[in-house]
Amino acid sequence: MEAAHTWPKDVGIIALEIYFPSQYVDQSELEDFDGVSKGKYTIGLGQSKMGFCSDREDVQSLCLTVLQRLVERNNLSYDMIGRLEVGTETVIDKSKSVKTVLMQLFESSGNCSVEGIDTTNACYGGTAALFNALNWVESSSWDGRYAVAIAGDIAVYATGNARCTGGAGAVAMLVGPNASLMVERGLRGTYMCHVYDFYKPDLSSEYPVVDGKLSIKCYLRALDNCYQQYRAKAQAVMDREKNGSVFSLDCIDAMCFHSPYCKLVQKSVARLALNDFVLEANPDLTGKYTGLDQFRHLKLEDTYFDRDVEKAFLAASSQLYETKTKPGLMLANQVGNMYTPSLYGGLLSYLASKPASEMAGKRVSLFSYGSGSASSFYSLRVSTDLKPGSPLNRLVGSIANLEDRLAARTKLSPPEFDSVMKLREKTHHLAPYSPQGNPDALFPGTWYLTEIDEMYRRKYARTPLHSDGRGDVAEGAGSVEASEDRKA
Ligand SMILES: CC(C)(COP(=O)(O)OP(=O)(O)OC[C@H]1O[C@@H](n2cnc3c(N)ncnc32)[C@H](O)[C@@H]1OP(=O)(O)O)[C@@H](O)C(=O)NCCC(=O)NCCS
């Protein structure tokens, strides 16, 4: 048992689970359907496929599915959880939280002693939920049980240039001590401000109001500010350790970002390289910064849409991008912008890209951005415990089938996608309502909406698991063993 006055050891993410829809639309086919120039979505934005939900799914069903998957596949029981946080911007009720709907899963355990409710600010809510969970475990309120943070959203846009940047999904994170992904203490950079770049003022519609170009500028400005704070804090740690080194991106092994579309993430890596270059007192102009001296005295604020700067730093950071960021873009490229889960889909993609032995001890940075705006840059350390059955091995094993799961989805044509969008639009917030989508099209073990009654009460059912209990193709289930800290 931890002494009351000390922090529990190695607090962070112990296990991760993801859910994405069983159907998608191909972005190349969508280019033809939308009549845009060939390559705009696939090359210009860097997207291949976009997951979407029929009227059988809402944010609550997504979160029910991902939480139950997390509990079942890690052999947890619901009374082991003392805090449950949900981050979402898919608000379907102005009062009742998604978290309270998830409490249905706890009923048979008799555990109603579960703190936490929902957190909302565009795509940042998942990070706020995770921070709340981490902070609880490190606080005097912690009672020794696990926390779970869930990020879930359905990202849909009105017809027009933003529609291709949609997506949907949910991620559940098991939080506690002795984690496989330990959050680095004291290394958070945060930037929040008031801006109308993307918001949802029309409560009768699922669609946001978007100023696309402004949102890109706000994202990059937030990245600059968060990274500069993170960088200064990381440098202070290095100075305290007196190792004489200068902090730079070389001190980070993998970089994950919130991904509205993959091309913006590639530009974000270039942006971080530009920050390093401008902030470094003595940049090596004959080494990694060769040919960049003309950009030495730029004001970052003037460069958000400067093509010359962008081109030069995209080239200068291409190796960084290929090795440290691209492996984390699989889900963003294949599912699209899931909103709050997007960043954590990036983390999952990175973890699925290598054997555990290649990731042990590595530092992974995460940049979270939610329009409006709220943003943070922080980092995790991957555990070095590679013993058979260690939390890290179990975590990596549990997501080894991510590519198979993506490949098991069904492709629908753009006209079919369009008619699903029209149906969702027409029936959004109707009561009473009986959904029309086919539940048989969902993955095994998926919660879905069966009915909305005349009092707007939503009822759900779950598609059967495989006869052997599997929730999808080629399951690799992990199991979280009770830790000494948790038993405290
Ligand atoms: C992202 C968004 C603004 C793009 O909309 P748009 O103005 O129609 O797109 P653009 O005309 O700028 O084209 C996008 C990119 O594709 C490129 N492109 C266009 N046609 C192309 C083609 N045929 N082949 C290759 N590239 C192409 C453009 O040059 C542009 O590249 P750039 O970003 O390097 O300038 C829009 O989808 C949106 O508002 N999305 C939602 C908000 C969002 O995701 N914001 C991000 C921050 S949170």
The ligand as a Gaussian input file, in Angstrom:
#p B3LYP/6-31G(d) Opt

LIG

0 1
 C       -9.440000      21.164000     -43.970000
 C      -10.336000      22.020000     -44.838000
 C      -10.219000      23.484000     -44.394000
 C       -9.907000      21.906000     -46.294000
 O      -10.857000      22.550000     -47.122000
 P      -10.601000      23.246000     -48.546000
 O      -10.411000      24.693000     -48.340000
 O      -11.695000      22.825000     -49.462000
 O       -9.268000      22.566000     -49.029000
 P       -8.059000      23.183000     -49.857000
 O       -8.545000      23.750000     -51.132000
 O       -7.240000      24.072000     -48.990000
 O       -7.282000      21.840000     -50.167000
 C       -6.687000      21.112000     -49.129000
 C       -5.269000      20.764000     -49.540000
 O       -5.343000      19.847000     -50.627000
 C       -4.537000      20.330000     -51.705000
 N       -5.173000      19.874000     -52.944000
 C       -6.322000      20.333000     -53.492000
 N       -6.582000      19.632000     -54.625000
 C       -5.596000      18.724000     -54.760000
 C       -5.320000      17.716000     -55.736000
 N       -6.125000      17.492000     -56.766000
 N       -4.224000      16.949000     -55.545000
 C       -3.381000      17.138000     -54.497000
 N       -3.610000      18.111000     -53.556000
 C       -4.698000      18.877000     -53.684000
 C       -4.553000      21.822000     -51.556000
 O       -3.456000      22.413000     -52.226000
 C       -4.477000      21.964000     -50.054000
 O       -3.143000      21.786000     -49.656000
 P       -2.502000      22.753000     -48.535000
 O       -3.252000      22.467000     -47.261000
 O       -1.088000      22.330000     -48.468000
 O       -2.714000      24.137000     -48.982000
 C      -11.804000      21.548000     -44.690000
 O      -11.896000      20.194000     -45.039000
 C      -12.355000      21.741000     -43.293000
 O      -12.840000      22.824000     -42.960000
 N      -12.340000      20.668000     -42.442000
 C      -12.871000      20.718000     -41.083000
 C      -12.029000      21.529000     -40.119000
 C      -10.673000      20.977000     -39.872000
 O      -10.432000      19.807000     -40.073000
 N       -9.773000      21.835000     -39.368000
 C       -8.414000      21.460000     -39.014000
 C       -7.914000      21.998000     -37.718000
 S       -8.855000      21.498000     -36.310000

